[in-house]
Amino acid sequence: SMEISGTVVEGVEMGCRLIDQYLLMPGPGINRDDLRIGAMLTVRGRVEKGMMTTCQQGTPFVVTEIVSR
């Protein structure tokens, strides 16, 4: 797993949330509302390059833990 930190920004498509170039995908036990736009977060998880998403940008990153908010 890896950690990324930064400000959650809204993607081009509705409901898409990113930190830097990573598209945040809530994993088990993670609520989408916890990944709110404008939040400064450190999250832990894994890159899933082959994952299908409706977002046309970012590398899919499955969030397994919110380390700090």
KEKE-3310 file (N, C-alpha, C; in steps of 0.2 Angstrom, whole numbers, plus 5000, padded with zeros to 4 digits):
npx = (5004:5001:5004:4996:4995:4986:4975:4958:4951:4938:4934:4933:4921:4905:4905:4918:4933:4949:4966:4980:4986:4979:4964:4952:4945:4933:4937:4932:4923:4925:4918:4911:4908:4918:4928:4928:4927:4939:4944:4959:4968:4977:4978:4978:4981:4979:4985:4976:4977:4970:4957:4940:4932:4920:4926:4936:4949:4964:4973:4966:4964:4962:4955:4959:4961:4959:4971:4974:4965)
npy = (4994:5012:5029:5044:5062:5077:5091:5087:5088:5092:5082:5083:5076:5074:5070:5065:5063:5069:5068:5076:5067:5057:5047:5046:5032:5025:5012:4997:5001:5014:5030:5039:5052:5056:5059:5073:5087:5099:5095:5093:5079:5064:5049:5031:5017:5009:5008:5005:5002:4996:4997:5000:5016:5029:5041:5052:5055:5054:5042:5027:5025:5016:5019:5013:5017:5032:5042:5054:5069)
npz = (5000:4998:5003:5000:5000:5001:4994:4992:4976:4964:4950:4932:4928:4936:4953:4954:4962:4966:4972:4968:4954:4956:4956:4967:4974:4985:4996:5005:5019:5018:5017:5004:5007:5017:5009:5005:4994:4994:5006:5016:5016:5021:5014:5013:5003:4987:4970:4956:4942:4931:4933:4929:4927:4928:4927:4918:4920:4929:4939:4945:4962:4976:4991:5006:5019:5029:5034:5040:5044)
capx = (5000:5005:5001:4996:4992:4984:4968:4954:4948:4933:4936:4929:4915:4902:4907:4925:4937:4956:4972:4985:4984:4975:4957:4950:4939:4932:4937:4928:4923:4927:4912:4913:4907:4924:4933:4925:4930:4942:4948:4966:4969:4982:4975:4982:4978:4983:4984:4972:4978:4966:4950:4935:4928:4917:4930:4940:4955:4967:4975:4962:4968:4957:4957:4958:4961:4960:4976:4973:4960)
capy = (5000:5018:5035:5051:5068:5083:5093:5084:5092:5089:5081:5086:5073:5075:5065:5062:5067:5068:5071:5076:5064:5050:5047:5043:5027:5023:5005:4994:5004:5021:5033:5044:5059:5057:5061:5078:5092:5104:5093:5091:5072:5059:5043:5025:5013:5006:5010:5000:5005:4993:4998:5004:5021:5034:5047:5052:5057:5052:5035:5025:5024:5013:5021:5008:5020:5039:5042:5060:5074)
capz = (5000:4998:5006:4997:5004:4997:4995:4987:4971:4960:4943:4927:4929:4943:4958:4953:4967:4965:4975:4963:4948:4959:4957:4974:4974:4991:4997:5010:5025:5017:5015:4999:5011:5020:5004:5003:4991:4998:5012:5016:5018:5020:5013:5012:4998:4982:4964:4952:4935:4926:4936:4925:4931:4924:4927:4912:4922:4935:4940:4950:4969:4980:4998:5011:5026:5030:5040:5044:5040)
cpx = (5004:5001:5001:4992:4991:4977:4964:4950:4943:4936:4932:4922:4912:4904:4914:4929:4944:4960:4977:4983:4980:4968:4955:4944:4939:4932:4932:4928:4924:4921:4915:4912:4914:4929:4930:4929:4933:4945:4955:4967:4975:4978:4980:4978:4982:4981:4981:4972:4972:4958:4946:4932:4925:4920:4935:4947:4958:4968:4971:4966:4962:4959:4955:4958:4962:4965:4975:4968:4960)
cpy = (5006:5024:5041:5056:5074:5086:5090:5089:5089:5088:5084:5083:5074:5069:5062:5066:5064:5071:5070:5072:5057:5051:5043:5038:5024:5015:5003:4999:5012:5024:5039:5051:5061:5060:5068:5083:5097:5102:5091:5084:5069:5053:5037:5021:5010:5008:5004:5002:5002:4994:5002:5009:5025:5041:5047:5055:5054:5044:5033:5023:5022:5015:5016:5011:5028:5040:5049:5065:5081)
cpz = (5000:5001:5001:5001:5000:4998:4989:4983:4967:4953:4938:4927:4936:4947:4958:4958:4966:4970:4970:4957:4950:4959:4963:4973:4981:4992:5002:5016:5024:5014:5010:5002:5015:5015:5001:4999:4995:5005:5011:5020:5017:5020:5012:5007:4993:4975:4960:4945:4930:4928:4931:4929:4926:4923:4921:4914:4928:4935:4946:4957:4974:4987:5002:5019:5025:5036:5044:5040:5044)
residu = (SER:MET:GLU:ILE:SER:GLY:THR:VAL:VAL:GLU:GLY:VAL:GLU:MET:GLY:CYS:ARG:LEU:ILE:ASP:GLN:TYR:LEU:LEU:MET:PRO:GLY:PRO:GLY:ILE:ASN:ARG:ASP:ASP:LEU:ARG:ILE:GLY:ALA:MET:LEU:THR:VAL:ARG:GLY:ARG:VAL:GLU:LYS:GLY:MET:MET:THR:THR:CYS:GLN:GLN:GLY:THR:PRO:PHE:VAL:VAL:THR:GLU:ILE:VAL:SER:ARG)
# end
